[in-house]
Amino acid sequence: MRIFAIFLLIIGLTFFINIFEDLKLFEAQKNLKNQNLEGSLEQFKKIKNPKDEDFYNIAKIYQKLENYDEAINNYNKIKKFEMQFQKLFELGNSYEKLHNYQEAIMYYKSALNYKDD
């Protein structure tokens, strides 16, 4: 009986931790929708296990705040194959804003390997 109670406690705690993570994500997305970039960034940074979509949103916020080095850092954390075109394209945009045109061209060309757009 004691093992069952401990098992239920662990499942309950896991459930509540996931709810708090979902609330952080909800607040981050709500702030982003309302153009509250700093508030959104603050909530995204609180997420303990960010997903590729979270890194993408964080990077886009940094681009809008003209912090291109942090944008690049977050784009580089994206691993999903389905997001590679957009990741590489946005890396090109960030390097272009930093006036590093050779890197920008390299990333734009790499993006074309995923999607001829």
Summary of the structure (lengths in Angstrom):
residues: 117
radius of gyration: 18.4
end to end distance: 60.8
largest distance: 65.8
contacts: 323
relative contact order: 0.09
helix: 79%
strand: 0%
